[in-house]
């Protein structure tokens, strides 16, 4: 997506006009314009010059964001971006408002204070109605000149056949002024002719104060709106302020302070306690606690040592660090976060299309209604001044801005709240759609579990103590490269056990290890391997089975044919996984766990976590197939962290990547969680729902305001309830409408994303869900991919089977059914192909 800055837009009608103009260009596949940030995102092959010309032909200005050479783009100038996001409009509008108010108060004193309450005025004006009229004309003209932007923009829009909100204001104030000027000249003629009744009649036809009041009140609304809109980008501006301006590099052993733009990949930089880390890097030397709250929202510092990764804008709290730069400029984590928030603001949520369609025809429709209103009141016999006042009221009460701002302000604030909590929505679409998910599929390793096996239990045999068992196991596993071996070595290191060098180390077929230590033979491995060497007592065997049922892997160890005991290793479940899954279920979401692990381990972890369904033995491409199948049951979100999760993340309606995961997973996802914390998944859904609710409230207010306001201004309720709206009150209502919408969106800043107290269940699709089920078949004899394909084809040929995910490595077939199919039918079909089926669950 190429981003542009657009100038000259004042309301939703302008936004719609620019969008239509650019979308008509050949080669533009999509165009999204944001009134809130005055930006435009364009996708396609059209040349930037052509796009800029189309915007200019529509009556607006456009320029490329971050224009410059590729070298310039590589280094990010946050000072310029922050300056562009600053609220430049409010100070200008404040100046205009105070100037307008000064002249308006004088005008109101003469036009209403004297006329209605007989306030004193200079003798020159006593009884001199023409002088009073000329003074009012002069003061109103000054207010109109101060607010000339309404007229320039409004009539410019008319010339380009794209009337906007300023057109309505300009027409309302302009017609009031012109009719009042006509009345002034008519009154002057009547006074010359001595017709005092006509003079008094025309005196009451003056709408000078209405014209000035309309412009002043709309300026009040514009100022409040600009101030509130400025607040919506606070989160993005605060992220930009985090970016360090300089770095201290080591060059030839000498510390040199340089601009952040000069840091290159491979440079070595140093960071002292209390300093921010300038770019992403890898610790080369030193130990410290680093506060990563700026990026993850997590206030607890993270310990860093040699080999660990550090990120730009995080705070070094305690120690001296020497690091090597790995990512600089626009490639740093901070730059990518800022880009994500910025891109999300530049995209458009599907719900905004309703308001866009209305905004596109809103202003012409309002002008038509105003003309018809004036004509109807004239036809029923009302004076021209009365009929005109009704038409002007219709013009000035109508507000397309509230419609145009309803969605983007909520999206911007919601994104900002997410960014502060380490939850990044890549687009406005992902922010809107995340809250609608009905099924969440969780990858087991690294998502529900830590992805880092740990020793959980040590069960020594009779006559052996725990340290002896661990000592021998530590010696035997020294030369093993298996992940479970690393868990034992780490545990022994934590216990400060000495390690001994073994001889004749062998990794034997059947998951076993063998070595010689001081003339004694050590063996270790799974139950089958150890049973081939020594007998395992029934008590130990029962304990081993119990461990396996808990999702742990029991490793048996023996010395000289004598059993030493069992060490259980498991990929431990994250501390927040069970709570996160419970919160998802309380939201009415079905939770499914996907894993390539064996069924027993998967079901044990699934039971501990409390998921609704476990699908085991699933290969990377199988995960994508399972997601495709789940999508038939409802809107699916896939949560994962590894390269093997990328296809499934892409296939899902919403892909959610855990932040500690791989770059490929993050690229494939729609939502990125900066922390490896599963509780952020329900938090993201909660925030999406809150944002969508806020958008609905804004759209309701914007539509309701216009549906009620326009008939009220037209005088539809005069005969029913006696309600009549003065144009000045119409202008006041218009000025507050956009302010109310923006203020309501700012309430999202108070939203607590991790507060599950107000979670509500969505309407589930139970009937649809009950139509599908899965069965896992254990199959022997499959040796290769051809065997998998044969079994898959056989199963999917059975009526009622929608999909079969087959793995020859795990010896499983996960069968998805749309109707009840008997186990015997599945078994006989597979065994007819000469593959024995041992179980179906």
N, C-alpha and C positions, 0 to 999 in steps of 0.2 A: 504493500500500500504506500503510495506517495502522498505526503501531507502538504497542504497549502494553507496559507493564512488568507482569510477573506475579509475585506473591509467594506463598510457602508451598509451592512445588514442591521436592521432595527427591529424586526419582528419575524414571526413564523412565516409570514407571506414572502418575505425576502429570502428566507432559508429555502422555501419551496421553489421559488423562482430560480435560484442559483443551481439547485439540485437538478431541476428539469433542463436547464440550459446545458449543463455539463453532460447529463445522461444522454442527450441527443447526439453527442459527438461519436463518430464511428471509432470503434476501438476501445470505448469505455465500457467495462463490464459491470462496474458498480461505482456509485458515488454517494457519499454520506456527508452532509453538511451539518455542523454544530453551531447553532446560534450562541450557545453558552460560551464556547471557547473561541468563537470566530475562526473556526478551522474547517478544513474539508479534506476528507480522505478519498482518494481515487485509485481504483484498480483497473488495469487494462494496458493496452499498448499505445494509447494516444499520447502524442508529444505534449510535454508541459506547456510549451508556447501556445499550442492550440487550445488547451484547457483555459489558460489565463485569458486568451482573447475572447473565449466564449463568455467567461465571467464578466469581463469588461463590457462586452456588447449587451449584457443583461443590465448594465448600469451599476456595477460594483467593481471593486478592486481585488486583485489576487496576486500572490507571490509564493514562490516555493519556500517551504520551511527548511532550515539548515542547508540553504544553497551554498555551493562551494565545491572545491575539489575533493576527491576521495580521501586525500591526506587530511584535509580540514575536517571532513566528516568523522574521521576515525577518532579525533579528539573532540570531546563534547564540551561546548561552551554553555555551562549551566547558568552563568551570569546573564547571558543574553536571553535564554529561555525563561528565566525567572522574571526578568524585566518585562518580557512579552506577556507574562501571566499577571503582572501587577495590575491593580485596579486604577487605570488612568482616567476612567470615565467619571467616577464619583467626585473628584475635586473640581472638574470642569462643570458638572451639573450643579454642584453646590454653589459655585460662583454665579451661575446662571439663575439659580433659584433665589438667592439673596437679592440679586439685582432686580429680578422680576417682582419679588415681594415688596421691595421698597416703593416701586411705582404703583403696584396694585393697591397697596394700603392707601395711598393718596387718592387713587381713582375711586376706591370704595367709600372713602370719606365724603367725597363730593357727590357721587352718584347715589349712594344709599344713606349715608349718615345724615346728610342735609335733607334729602328728599323725604326720608321716612321718619327721622327723629329730630329734624330741624336743628342739626348741629350748626354752630356759627361758621360763616364763611366770609371772606373779604367783601367789602361793600361793592366792589366792582362787579361781582357776580350776582349780587342781590337783584332778582327780577330779570337778569340778563340771561335768558334761556339759551340764546345762540352761543354766548361766551362759555356757558356751562357745557354745552354740547361739544364745542371746539376743544375745550380742555380735556374732556373725556376721550375725544378722538385722538388727541396728541399723546396722552398717557398710554392709551391702548396701543397706538402705533409703536411707541418705545418698547413696550413689553413684547410686541410681535417681532421687532428687530432683534431684541435680546434672544428670542427663541426662534430665530430665522431658520435654524436647522430643521425644524418640523416642516416648514414650507419648502425648503430646498429638496429635502429627501422625499417629501410627499408628492410634490408635483413632478419630480424627476421619475418617480415610480409610475405616475400616470402616463408620462411621455413614453416610457418604455413598456407600457401596457402591463405593468406589474404593481398595481396599487398595494400599499402596505398600511401599517398602523399609522404612520406619520401622515399618510394621505387622508385618513379619517379625521385626525386632529386638525390638519391644515384646512380641510373642507369645513369642519365645524366652526373653527375660529374665524376662518376667512369669510364664510357666508354671514356669520354674526356681525363681523366688522363692516362688510359691504352693505348689508341691510340697514345697519345703524347709521352708516354714512348717508345712505339714501334718505333715511328718516330725518337726519339733521338738515339736509338741504331742503327737504319738503317743509320742515318746520320753519326754516328761515324764510321761505316764500310765504308761508301762512302768516308769519309775524309781520312781514312787509305789507301784506294785505289786511292786517289788523284782525285776522280770524283767530281769536285766542282759544276757542274750543279746539280748533285743529292743532294749534301749538301744543296744548296740553295732551291731546291724543298722541301726537308724534313723540312727545317727551317720554311717554310710557312705552314707546316702541324701541327705545334705545337698548341695545344688547352689548354695548361696549364693555361693560364690566364682566359679562358672560364670556366674551372672547378672551379677555385678559386672564380671567379666573381659570378658564379651560386650560390655557397654555401653562399657567403657573402650577395648577394641580397635577397636570400630566408630568411636568418636570419633577414635582415631588415624588410621584410614583416611579419615574425613571431613575431618580437618584437612589431611592430605597432599593429598587430592583438591582441597580448596578452594584451597590454596596453588598447586597446579599449574594449576588452572582460571584463577586470577588471572593467571598468566604468559601464558596464551593470548591475553589481550587487550592485551598489552604494546604490540603494533604500533599498535593503535588509540589507546591512551593516548598514545603518543609522537607520533602525528600531531596529537592535540589540544593537546599541549604546545607545538607549533610555532606555534599561532595567536597572533599579536601581540595585546596587550591595549590598546595605545594607538596613536595616529597623530598626526603633526605636520602640521596643516593651515595653508595660507596663506589668511588672511582679512583683506582690506584691506591686503595687503602685510606683515601681521604674522604670525609663526609662533605657532600656538596648539596646545598638546597637548590632545587630546580622547580620550575613550573610543572604542574601535573601533566601538561601537554607534552613535555619532553621525556616522560618515562616510557621506555620501550620494554617489550617482552624480553625477559632474560636479565634485566637490570636487577642489581641487588640493592635493597633499600633497608633502612633501619627505622625502628619505631620505639620511642621511649614511653615509659608509663605516663598516662594522661593524654597521649597523642592519638589522633585518628589514623587508621591504616589507610594509605593513599590509594592503592589499587589492589586488585585481587592478586594473591600470591601464595607461595608455599614457604613455610617456616624452614629456614636453613639452620638456624642456631638460636638457642634461648628457650625459655619457658615463661608463660604468662597466662593470665585469665583475661579473656576478651569478651567485652559486652557487645552482643549482636542484636540488641533490642531494636536498633534503627532499621534492621532488615527483617527480623523475624517476629518482633513484638515480645520476645522472651527476655525478661529482665535478669534472669540468673546468668552470670558470666560462664563462658565455656573455656575449659583449660586447653591451651595450645602448646604443642612441643614440636621438635624437629619432625618434618614430614607432613604436618597438619596444614590444611588449607585455611587461609584468612581472606576476608572480603573487605573491599573498599568501604569507608565510612563507619566501620565498626571501631569501638574504642578499646585501645590497649590499656588495661587497668593496673597491672602490677609489675610486669617484668620487661626486660630489654629483649626485643626481637630483631633478628636479622632475617630478611625474607627475600625470595626471588620472585619478581613480577611474572605472573602467568597470563593475566588478562588486563588490558588497559583500555582507556577511552570508552567507546560505546559497547565494548565486550564485557565490561565488569558487571557483576551481579546488580549493583546499584543502578547502573545505566539501563540494564534490561528491565528492572522493576519500573523505573521512570517511563521507559518506552511502552511497557504494557499498560500502565495507567493512562498514558497519553493516547495510545491507540484505542483503548476502550472508550475514551471520551469522544474520539473522532468517529467511532462506529455508531450505528443506530440500532436500537432495540426494535424487534418486530412490532411491539405494542405502539411504538411512536408513529407507525404508518397510518393509523387511524387519524391521529391529530394532523398529520401531514396532508392527508387527503382533504380534510375539512379546511385547513389553513389555506390551501391552494385556491379555494373558491370563496373564502370567507369575506374578504374585503369587498370584492365586486358585489356579492350578495347583500352586504350591509348597506352599501351606497344605494343599491336598487330599493331596498326596504325603506331607507330614509326618504327617497324621492316619492315612493308610493304613499308613505305615511303623510307627507306634506300635502300631496294631491287629495287624499281621502278627506283630511280635515278641511281643506278648502271646499271640497264638493259638499260636505255636510253643513257648510255655511259659516265656518269659523273665520275670524280675521286672518289675514296673511301672516301677521306677526306671530299669532298663536300657533298656526299650522307650521310655520318655519321653526319655532322653538321645539316642537315635537320632532321634526326631522333632524335638527341639530342634536337633540338629546340621544337619538338613535345612533348618530355618527360617533359621538364622544363616549358613549357607555360601552360600545362594542370593543372587545379586546382579544385580538388574535394572539397576542404575546403569551397570555396565560396558557393557551393551547400548545404553543410551540415550546414553552419552557417546562411543561408538566413532566415530560420524560427525561430530557437530558440533565436537568439539575439533580434529579433523584439518582440517575446513573452515576454522575460525577461524584456526588456525596457518598453513595454506596461504595464506589470503588475506593474512595479515600479512606473510608472506615475499614474496608478490607485490607488495604495496604498497611495501615497502622497495626493490624493484627497478623500480618504475614500471610494474608489470603489475597492472591492476585487473580483477578478475572481478566482474561486476555481481550475480550470484546464485550460490548453491551449485550449481545445475544447470549453469551455464556452467563452473564450476571442475571438476565431475565429467566433463562431456561433451567438453571441449576436448581431453583426452588421447586420445579415441577417434577423432579425425578421421583419414580415410584419404586425402583429397584436399584440398590447399590451393590455392585460386584467388587469384592476386595481381593486383591492378590495377597496370598498368605505371607510369603517371605519378604521381610523388609517393610510390610505395611501393617499387618496384624502382629507379626513377630518382629524381633529386632534384626533378623537376618545375620545373626552372629551367635553361633552355638556356644553354650556355656555348660559347665559341669553343674548338675542339679542334685545328684545323689551319689554317695559313696557307701557301698554295702560290702564290707570285708567278710570273708568266710570265717568260720570258727577257727580261733587260734591266730588270727591275723589282725593287726590293728590298721586303722585307716591310713596312717602315714606310711606304713610299709607298703600297702597296696598302691597308694599314690606314687610312692618313690619308684617302684618297679615299673608302673605304667608310664611314668614320666621318662624313664630311661629308654623304654621300648619305643615310645612315640617320637623320640627326638628326630629320627630320620624320615618319619612319615610326612607326606605332604597333604594328607586328607584334612578337610576342615574340622572333623571331629577330633583329630589329633591335636590341632592347634588349640582347641578348647581345653584339653587336658594339660598341655604345656603352659597355657596362660594361668590356669588354676594353680598349678604347682609353683609357678613363679610368684603368684600372689601369696602363697604359703611359705615362700622363702626356702623351698626344698632344693637341695643340691642336685645337679644333673650328672649322670655318669655316661661315659661313652661305651656303647655296645659294639660287638663284633658280629660279623656274618649276618648282617641285617637282611631280611628277606620279606618282601610283600607277596604273600602266597595267594593263589586262586581261592575263591570262596570267602573273601573278606577277612583275611587273617594276616597277622604280623608275627615274625619269629626272629629272635636274635640271641646272642650269647653275652652274658654279663658275668665276669669273674668265674667262668667255667660253668655257670648255671644257665639252663635254657629257659628263656622267657617267651611266652606266647600270649597273643591278645587278638580279639576279634568278636564276631557275632556268635550266637549260641551254637549254630550248626558247626562252626569251625572248632570251638572249644570242646564240643561233645565228641569230636573225632580224636581228641587228645586225652581227655579225662572225663570222669562222670560228674554230673552236676546234681547236687542234692535237691530233693523235691521242694524244700523250703525256699532255696535260692531261686529255683525255677519259677515258683509261684510269684516271688517278688519281682522277677524279671518280666513276667507277663503283666503284672500290675503296672510296672513302669511303662511298658509298651502301650498299654491301654490309655495312659496319660499323655501319650504323644512323645514320649522320651525314647531315646535309642540306648538300650543296655549293652555295654561293652564288657566282655568277660576277659579276665586275665588269669594266667596260670604260670607256675614256676616248677620246672622239673616234673611235669605231669600232675602237680597238685594245684587245685583251684585256689586262687588268691582272693577272688571276689568280683564284684561288679562296680563299674563306674558308669552312671547314667548321664548322657549328654543330650541337651535339647536346645532347639532354637526358641528361646524364652519369649513368651508373649509380652508385648509392650504394656506398660503399667496402665495406660489409658484406653487400651483396645476394648475391653469389656464395657466400660462406661460409654464410649463412643458408639458402640453397636447398640447398646440399650437406648441411647438418645435417638438414634436413627429409627429404631423400631417404635419409639414413642411418638415419632413424627408420622407414623403410618407407612414407613418405608421397609420393604423386604430386603434383608441382607443376605447375600450369597458369597461364599468364600471359594475362590478358584486357586488350585495349586497343582503343581506337577508331582507333589509328594505321594507316597503310598496312602491307600485309603484309611488304614488304621491310624496313622499319625495325623492325617488331615482331620478325621472325625474327632479325635481327641482334642486337637487345638480348637476345632469348631465348637465342640461342647463347652470348653473353657471360655471361649469368647462369647458364646451365646448366639451364634448366627442362625438364620432360619434354614439355610441349606448349604451343604458342602458338596463341591464337585472336585473329585481328586483325579490324579493321573492325567492332568491336562497339559499338553505341550504348548509352546508359545503360539503356534498357528491354531492350536485347538482352543486357546482362550478367546481368540478372535471369533471362532465359530460359535462358541458358547454364548458370547455377547450377542451375536447375530440372532441366535435362538431366543435369548432373554428379551430382546427388543420386541418380539412378537407378543410379550406379556405386559409391556408397559415401557415407559421412558426409563432408560438405563444410564446410570453413571458408573464408570469403571475407575477404580482407584488403584494405582500401581506406582512402582519406582524404578523398574529395571528396563534394560533394552528389550527384553523379551515381552514386556507389557505394551510396547509402542503400538503394535497392530491393533490390540484390543482397545487401547485408549482412543485410537483414531476411529474405530468402528462404533464405539459407544456414542449415545446422544450427547453425553458430557464426559470428557476425559479429565480426570483429576490426578495430577502428578504430585507425589510427596517430594518436598523440596530437596531432601538429601539424596534424591535419586539421580539418574543419569541425565545428561543434556538431551539425549534422544527422547526419553520419556517426557521431559519438560516441553520439548518442541512439539510433541504429538498431542499434548493436553490442551484443554480449554481453560482449566483452572490450575494454578500452581500454588501449592502450600509450602511456604518457605521453611516451616518447621517439620520435622519428621514426627508429627503428632496427629494421631488419628482423630482426636477430638476436634480438629479443625475442619473435618469433613462435615459433621452436623452444623458446625459454626458457619461454614460457607453456604450451606443450604438455608440455614436460618436467616442469614444476611440477605440472600437472594429473595426469600419470601417477604422479608420486611421491606426491601426496596420495591418489589412489585406491588405490595400493598400501598406504599407511599405514592407510587405512580398512579394507581387506581384512584386514590384520594385526590391527587392533583388533577387528573383528567375529569373526575366527577365535578370538582369545584369549577374548573374551566368551562365545561359544557353547561353545568347548572347555572352558573353566573350569566352566561350569554342567553340561555333559554328563558330565564326569568327576566333578565335586565332589558333585553331588546323590546319585548312586548310592553314592559312597564314604561320604558322611555317613549314608545310609540303612542302611549295613551290608551292601551287596550283595557286597562283596569279602572279607567276614570269613571265610567258609568256603573261598573260593578261595585267598586269599593271607594271610589272618590280619590284614588291614588293618582297623583300627577307629579312628574319628575322635572324639576328645573334642570336645564343643561349643566349648570355648575355642579349640581349633586351627581349628575351622570359622569362628569369628568373626574370627580373625587372617587367615585366607585371604580372607574377604569384604572385610575392611578394605583389603587390598592389591590386590584385583582392579581396582577403579576407578583406583587410583593408577598401576597398571601401564599401563592404557589411556591415561591422560592423559600420562604420562611418555613413552610411545612416540610420541604425537602431537607432543610438544615436540621430538622429534628432528628434525622437519622444519625447525626453525630453523637447523640445521646444513647444510641442503641448498643446494648451489650451482647456481642456475638456469641459469647460462651454461656449465656444465661438460658438454661433449658426450661425455666419455670413457666414460660408462656407457649411452649410448643403445642401445636395442634396437629391432629392426624388429617392427612389429605384423604379425599374420597378414593378408596382403593378400588382396583378392578378385579374383585375377587372371582367373579364369574369367569373372566378371561384367564386369570391365573390358574384356576382349577382345571382348565382344559389341558394343561401341559404338566408333564412330570418327567423325571430323569431316573434311569436305572444304570448302575455300574456293574459291568460284567467282568469277571476274572477269567482270562482266556490263556491257555498254554499253547506253546508250539509256534507262536509268531516269531520270526527271526529277522525280518527286514521290512522295508517300506512297501514291497510288493504284497507281503502278507497283510499289512495294515489295509492297503487299498482293497484287497479281496474281501476281507471281513467287513469293511465299511460299505462296500457295494452290496454285499449280501444283506446286511442289516437294513440299509436304507431302502431296499426293495420291498420290505415288509410293510403292509398297510398299517398306518398308525405311527410309524417311525418317521419323524421329521428330520432327524440328524443323528449321526453316530460319529463320535470323536474317538479314534482308535490309536493306541500307543503300543508298539511291540516291545519297547523298553520296559514299560510298567506292566505289560501284560493285561491291559484293561481296554474296555470299550464303554464310553459314557454315552448312553442312548437317550435321546430326547423324544418323548412320545406325545402325540396330540390326542391319542385315545388309549384306552386300556388294552395292552397287549400282554398275553400270558407269558410267564417266564419260560414255559416249555416250548413255546413257538420260537422265542429268541434263541434258546439253547439248541434246539434241533436244527435251526437254519445254519448256525455257526458250525456245529459239529458235522453237518453234512459236507462242509468244506475241509474236514479233517483237522479241526482245531478244537481240542477238548475245553469245555466250559466247566470251571470248578465251582463258581458261585455267582449269584445274581443278587444285588442289593438295591 
